[in-house]
Amino acid sequence: MNTKPGPRLLWVFDFDGTLSSIVPDRAEARIHRDCERMLRILARSPWNRVAVLSSRTLDDVVARVAVPGVFLGGASGLEWKLPGGPRIGPGAASEAQLMEKRRTVFPILMEMSAIPGVEIEDKRWSVAIHYRNASPGSFRRKLSLLQRLKGRTGIRVYRGPEALEVQLVRGGGKSFGVRRLCRLAGWDPARERVVYAGDDENDAVAIRWVQSKGGAGIVVGNRITVPRARRVADPAGLARAVHEFADGAPNRDMVNAREGSA
């Protein structure tokens, strides 16, 4: 048994489309059983830090990921729940900015909600525009309203699977969320490696930031392309890839933990 300490790893996983398959009703999304087991094995090693980072609300993430020892991030990392500890929000300045942005963008979002088949999901810090059931004929109107949204200062729009994620405050987005996680976890990404797995445009920005610090990325599915990131087909493939990645690292704690749990 190899017990020699290796380099520490910070693992960061998106939820929808990464740990969970995309489903028609997002309320029915559940973490894949292989991914849940993977998180538990990773979190047991003292050389790993593990986080789930989602654009869902923090309460939603907490309800879906019942794995001890995992950092849980909601609103793309504006809100965090520390393992066994408190919840941390973005602060008073961001709260004030949020109220201003909501007043300016919600009239446009209400116009979008009037398009047949378009559904607006209010996540407080962000808004998801779901267009899975919209007809092709409504596409031009949707694009016109989207351009008006993008013209608002400080608004970021990310493309996801049949949805758009509208970040309402500066510093939103998962690349910011990963940077904030590193500060909360006392992690220096320039010296300690980060591995990020995700499936949409918001995740792609985070993966590129992680790679710029010498970390690694895993793309789940075929919705995004990130050079040098490993691609897997689905959540089950992600679980296998993570085991292979950890097996090949100098630190074998994950392997030993997995063998002990068999």
Disulfide bonds with the S-S distance in Angstrom:
none
